[in-house]
Amino acid sequence: MFIRMAHLFYKPECRDNATRLFEEGVLPILGRQNGAVAAQLVGEPSGNERIAITVWEDEKTYRDFLVSEDMKSITEMFAEMYIDDRLPFGYDFPVIRERIFKSLAPTP
């Protein structure tokens, strides 16, 4: 497995729209990607800082997605919302060890 974490800073007035775009735009795009396993958007609900976490089957499927038109469209979707036009900074890591304690049903 491979994990990507993207650190995002939205303009305060864009917070609700950014969350909606993640749900309605990003999740469907990620859901159709080869190798995508899970996606989360985390942060303080009242803040403008978020971390988008995606989980991939392996590094190759993640790297393929990074250079895809779908990734480009996601970046463009949020372009006007970023503070000072700063794009998200992504961190990526291979999973070293893992144990799943409980399997959750996917959220629609």
Secondary structure in CASP SS format (residue, H / E / C, confidence):
PFRMAT SS
TARGET T0000
AUTHOR 0000-0000-0000
METHOD secondary structure of the structure
MODEL  1
M C 1.00
F E 1.00
I E 1.00
R E 1.00
M E 1.00
A E 1.00
H E 1.00
L E 1.00
F E 1.00
Y E 1.00
K C 1.00
P H 1.00
E H 1.00
C H 1.00
R H 1.00
D H 1.00
N H 1.00
A H 1.00
T H 1.00
R H 1.00
L H 1.00
F H 1.00
E H 1.00
E H 1.00
G H 1.00
V H 1.00
L H 1.00
P H 1.00
I H 1.00
L H 1.00
G H 1.00
R C 1.00
Q C 1.00
N C 1.00
G C 1.00
A E 1.00
V E 1.00
A E 1.00
A E 1.00
Q E 1.00
L E 1.00
V E 1.00
G C 1.00
E C 1.00
P C 1.00
S C 1.00
G C 1.00
N C 1.00
E E 1.00
R E 1.00
I E 1.00
A E 1.00
I E 1.00
T E 1.00
V E 1.00
W E 1.00
E C 1.00
D C 1.00
E H 1.00
K H 1.00
T H 1.00
Y H 1.00
R H 1.00
D H 1.00
F H 1.00
L H 1.00
V C 1.00
S C 1.00
E H 1.00
D H 1.00
M H 1.00
K H 1.00
S H 1.00
I H 1.00
T H 1.00
E H 1.00
M H 1.00
F H 1.00
A H 1.00
E H 1.00
M H 1.00
Y E 1.00
I H 1.00
D H 1.00
D H 1.00
R C 1.00
L C 1.00
P C 1.00
F E 1.00
G E 1.00
Y E 1.00
D E 1.00
F E 1.00
P E 1.00
V C 1.00
I C 1.00
R C 1.00
E C 1.00
R C 1.00
I C 1.00
F C 1.00
K C 1.00
S C 1.00
L C 1.00
A C 1.00
P C 1.00
T C 1.00
P C 1.00
END
